[in-house]
Amino acid sequence: MAELRENLAVAGAAGSRGYERVERVEGRDLAASGVSWGAILAGAVGAAALSLILLLLGSGLGLSSVSPWSSQGASATTFGVATILWISFTQIAASGMGGYLAGRLRTKWAGLHTDEVYFRDTAHGFMAWAVATLATAALLGSAIGAVLGTGVQAGGAIASGGAMAVGAAGAAGAAGMAQSNGGESNASSSSAPMGYFVDSLFRKDPAAAGTAAAGQPESSPGAADRSNAASSAEAGRIFVNGIRTGSLSPDDTRYAGQLVAQRTGLSQQDAEKRVTDTFARTQATLKEAADKARAAADAARKASAYGALWLFISLLIGAFVASLAATYGGRRRDL
């Protein structure tokens, strides 16, 4: 009996020491931080490096598929779809590797419930993805800013597209005024945006011009050039005002017709008809240019919006893949 009591006492003491040791281990695990920053940073560095490499590879493949010839190379639609797919693949591959590294390299804790281990592994994968995303955004901030800034610039272009026609006409009018004051040749006005229409306004009918010239006294070439420059500048300013207001007033039409009749030999009625027709063609051309500018700006705005949406979706996919890969890495760690 004495020997039996001694054996029971020894076994009880051993059990008590074992319980105390397990309690100390569990207490140390519960008191330790649940975040292993070393594993998170390791996974983030790996994910950022792989993401950068894949982005460079995608840029090289994309540039090789673009051709300056219209009949060769990938179309804009194909290039856009390929870019979206490549960005998604980059996020999946880089985030998966970063999450797996974060989960596999994390320190194993004893005495934790399985659900807690699963949660911590998921959190470590998500944190590795977040750090890698912030690092990549810091390195490629200019590219991301260009994507987001294109939409803002496109919106501003749409707002200012309606003023392009008036601005072009104003430049032509200013060039015409400078020509009339400085006595420059007609070459400068012909290079202005509206110079072509002003020149076509004063085109002479050879038969009518010969008849009109026969009944007029001869004048010096210098005086004729100055007179022609002044009338061209004045007609340009009349057109500028008409474009600004939306139509030519009857007085402006009549006066511009007189200028055209004096230089071309047309009748007043035919000259006014030429003024009206030329002004209508000017308005139509400027409106077409403004519509094209609006359409291009709207297309750029839509492309920027779609690009931002797909980038958002690919980032969400990357976060999910990183968290899932971390849990898989954690399970491999605990085997």
C-alpha positions in Angstrom: 0.0 0.0 0.0 2.8 2.4 0.8 4.4 1.7 -2.6 1.1 2.2 -4.4 0.5 5.6 -2.7 4.0 6.6 -3.6 3.4 5.7 -7.3 0.2 7.7 -7.4 1.8 10.7 -5.8 4.6 10.6 -8.5 2.0 10.3 -11.3 0.0 13.1 -9.9 3.0 15.4 -9.7 4.0 14.6 -13.3 0.5 15.3 -14.5 0.4 18.6 -12.6 3.7 19.6 -14.2 2.4 18.6 -17.6 -0.8 20.6 -17.1 1.2 23.6 -16.0 3.5 23.3 -19.0 0.5 23.1 -21.4 -1.1 26.1 -19.6 2.1 28.1 -20.0 2.3 27.3 -23.7 -1.3 28.2 -24.3 -0.9 31.4 -22.2 2.1 32.4 -24.3 0.2 31.7 -27.5 -2.8 33.7 -26.4 -0.6 36.6 -25.3 1.5 36.7 -28.5 0.4 38.9 -31.4 -1.7 37.3 -34.0 0.1 39.1 -36.9 3.4 37.9 -38.3 4.7 40.9 -40.1 7.7 39.0 -41.4 5.5 36.6 -43.3 3.3 39.4 -44.5 6.2 41.5 -45.8 7.8 38.4 -47.5 4.6 37.6 -49.3 4.0 41.3 -50.3 7.6 41.6 -51.7 7.1 38.4 -53.7 3.7 39.5 -55.0 4.9 43.0 -55.9 8.0 41.7 -57.7 6.0 39.2 -59.7 3.4 41.8 -60.5 6.0 44.2 -61.8 7.6 41.5 -64.0 4.3 40.4 -65.5 3.3 44.0 -66.2 6.5 44.6 -68.0 6.0 41.4 -70.0 2.4 42.4 -70.8 3.6 45.9 -72.0 6.2 44.3 -74.3 3.7 41.9 -75.7 1.1 44.7 -76.2 3.5 47.0 -77.9 4.7 44.2 -80.3 1.0 43.6 -81.3 0.5 47.3 -82.3 1.3 48.4 -85.8 1.2 51.9 -87.3 -0.3 50.4 -90.5 -4.1 50.4 -90.4 -4.4 47.0 -92.0 -2.0 45.3 -89.7 -1.7 44.6 -86.0 -4.4 44.1 -83.3 -7.5 46.2 -83.4 -8.4 48.5 -80.5 -11.1 46.1 -79.2 -8.7 43.1 -79.3 -6.0 45.1 -77.6 -8.4 46.3 -74.9 -9.7 42.8 -74.1 -6.2 41.4 -74.1 -5.1 44.1 -71.6 -8.0 43.3 -69.3 -7.3 39.6 -69.4 -3.6 40.1 -68.8 -4.2 42.5 -65.8 -6.5 39.9 -64.3 -4.0 37.1 -64.8 -1.3 39.3 -63.3 -3.4 39.9 -60.2 -4.3 36.2 -59.8 -0.7 35.0 -60.2 1.0 37.6 -58.1 -1.7 37.6 -55.3 -1.8 33.8 -55.2 2.0 33.6 -54.8 2.1 36.4 -52.2 -0.8 34.9 -50.2 0.8 31.4 -50.3 4.1 32.7 -49.0 2.4 34.7 -46.2 0.5 31.6 -45.1 3.3 29.1 -45.4 5.9 31.3 -43.7 3.7 32.3 -40.8 4.8 30.9 -37.4 2.7 28.0 -36.3 0.8 28.5 -33.0 0.0 25.5 -30.7 -3.2 25.3 -28.8 -5.4 27.5 -31.2 -8.7 26.4 -32.5 -8.9 25.4 -36.1 -11.3 28.3 -37.0 -8.9 30.8 -35.4 -6.0 29.4 -37.4 -8.1 29.6 -40.6 -9.0 33.2 -39.9 -5.4 34.2 -39.2 -4.1 32.6 -42.3 -6.9 34.4 -44.4 -6.0 37.7 -42.7 -2.3 37.2 -43.4 -3.0 36.6 -47.1 -5.2 39.7 -47.3 -2.6 41.8 -45.6 0.1 40.6 -47.9 -2.1 41.5 -50.9 -2.8 45.0 -49.4 0.9 45.8 -48.8 1.8 44.5 -52.3 -1.0 46.6 -53.9 0.1 49.8 -52.1 3.8 49.2 -53.0 2.9 48.6 -56.7 0.6 51.7 -56.7 3.5 53.7 -55.3 5.9 52.5 -58.0 3.4 52.8 -60.8 1.5 55.8 -59.5 2.0 57.8 -62.7 0.4 55.0 -64.8 -2.6 54.7 -62.5 -2.9 58.5 -62.3 -3.0 58.6 -66.1 -5.8 56.1 -66.2 -7.9 58.1 -63.7 -6.9 61.5 -65.1 -8.0 60.6 -68.6 -11.6 60.6 -67.6 -11.3 64.0 -66.0 -9.5 65.4 -69.0 -12.1 63.9 -71.3 -14.9 65.5 -69.4 -13.2 68.9 -69.7 -12.7 68.3 -73.4 -16.4 67.6 -73.8 -17.3 70.8 -71.9 -14.9 72.9 -74.0 -15.6 71.2 -77.3 -18.4 73.5 -78.1 -16.1 76.5 -77.9 -13.6 75.1 -80.4 -15.4 76.5 -83.4 -15.6 80.0 -82.0 -12.0 79.8 -80.9 -10.9 78.7 -84.4 -12.9 81.5 -85.9 -11.5 84.0 -83.4 -8.0 83.0 -84.4 -8.8 83.5 -88.0 -10.3 86.9 -87.3 -7.3 87.9 -85.2 -5.0 86.8 -88.0 -7.1 88.9 -90.5 -6.9 92.0 -88.3 -3.1 91.6 -87.9 -2.9 91.3 -91.7 -4.9 94.4 -92.3 -2.9 96.4 -89.8 0.5 95.1 -90.7 0.1 94.9 -94.5 1.1 91.2 -94.7 0.4 89.0 -97.7 -2.6 86.7 -98.1 -0.5 83.7 -97.3 -0.9 84.2 -93.6 -4.7 84.4 -93.8 -4.9 81.3 -95.9 -3.1 79.4 -93.2 -5.7 80.4 -90.6 -8.5 78.0 -89.8 -11.1 80.1 -91.6 -8.8 81.6 -94.2 -9.9 79.1 -96.8 -13.6 80.2 -96.6 -12.6 83.9 -96.7 -10.5 83.2 -99.8 -13.3 81.3 -101.5 -15.6 84.2 -100.7 -13.6 86.5 -102.9 -12.8 84.1 -105.8 -13.3 86.0 -109.1 -15.4 84.9 -112.0 -12.9 85.4 -114.9 -15.5 86.8 -117.3 -17.2 89.0 -114.8 -13.8 90.2 -113.4 -12.6 91.1 -116.9 -15.8 93.1 -117.6 -15.6 94.9 -114.3 -11.9 95.7 -114.7 -12.4 97.2 -118.2 -14.7 99.9 -116.8 -12.5 100.9 -113.8 -9.4 103.1 -113.7 -6.1 101.4 -113.1 -4.6 101.5 -109.7 -1.1 100.7 -108.3 -0.5 97.0 -107.2 0.4 98.1 -103.7 -2.9 100.0 -103.2 -4.9 97.1 -104.6 -3.1 94.6 -102.3 -3.9 96.8 -99.2 -7.5 97.2 -100.3 -7.9 93.4 -100.8 -6.3 92.7 -97.4 -8.6 95.2 -95.7 -11.7 93.7 -97.3 -10.6 90.1 -96.4 -10.0 91.0 -92.8 -13.3 92.8 -92.6 -15.2 89.8 -94.1 -13.4 87.5 -91.6 -14.5 89.6 -88.7 -18.1 89.6 -90.0 -18.0 85.8 -90.2 -16.5 85.6 -86.7 -19.4 87.7 -85.3 -21.9 85.6 -87.2 -20.5 82.4 -85.9 -20.5 83.8 -82.3 -24.2 84.9 -82.6 -25.3 81.9 -84.8 -26.3 83.8 -87.9 -25.5 86.7 -90.2 -27.6 89.8 -89.8 -29.2 91.3 -92.9 -26.9 94.3 -92.7 -23.8 92.2 -92.4 -24.9 90.1 -95.3 -25.6 93.1 -97.5 -22.3 94.8 -96.6 -20.3 91.6 -97.1 -22.0 91.2 -100.4 -20.9 94.7 -101.4 -17.3 93.8 -100.6 -17.6 90.6 -102.7 -19.2 92.5 -105.6 -16.5 95.1 -105.6 -13.7 92.5 -105.8 -15.3 89.9 -108.0 -17.5 91.8 -110.3 -20.6 89.8 -109.3 -24.0 91.5 -109.0 -25.2 92.4 -105.5 -27.7 89.6 -105.5 -25.2 87.0 -106.5 -22.6 88.3 -104.1 -25.0 88.1 -101.2 -25.9 84.6 -102.2 -22.2 83.7 -102.2 -21.9 85.2 -98.7 -24.8 83.2 -97.4 -23.6 79.9 -98.9 -20.0 80.4 -97.8 -21.1 81.2 -94.2 -23.3 78.1 -94.2 -20.4 75.9 -95.3 -18.2 77.5 -92.6 -20.8 76.8 -89.9 -21.2 73.2 -91.1 -17.4 72.6 -91.1 -16.9 74.0 -87.7 -19.8 72.1 -86.3 -18.5 68.9 -87.7 -15.1 69.5 -86.2 -16.7 70.3 -82.8 -18.8 67.1 -83.0 -15.7 65.0 -83.8 -13.9 66.5 -80.8 -16.9 65.7 -78.5 -17.1 62.2 -79.8 -13.4 61.6 -79.3 -13.5 63.0 -75.8 -16.6 60.9 -74.9 -14.9 57.8 -76.2 -11.8 58.6 -74.1 -14.0 59.1 -71.1 -15.8 55.8 -71.5 -12.6 54.0 -72.0 -11.2 55.5 -68.8 -14.3 54.5 -66.9 -14.2 50.9 -68.2 -10.5 50.7 -67.4 -11.1 51.8 -63.8 -14.0 49.4 -63.4 -12.0 46.4 -64.7 -9.0 47.4 -62.6 -11.3 47.4 -59.5 -12.6 44.0 -60.4 -9.2 42.6 -60.9 -8.0 43.9 -57.6 -11.0 42.3 -55.8 -10.1 39.0 -57.5 -6.5 39.4 -56.4 -7.6 40.0 -52.7 -9.8 36.8 -52.8 -7.0 34.7 -54.4 -4.4 35.9 -51.9 -6.6 35.1 -48.9 -7.5 31.6 -50.4 -3.8 30.9 -51.2 -2.8 31.8 -47.6 -5.2 29.3 -46.2 -3.9 26.6 -48.5 -0.3 27.5 -47.5 -1.3 27.4 -43.8 -2.7 23.9 -44.2 0.5 22.8 -45.9 2.4 24.3 -43.0 0.4 22.4 -40.4 0.8 19.0 -42.0 
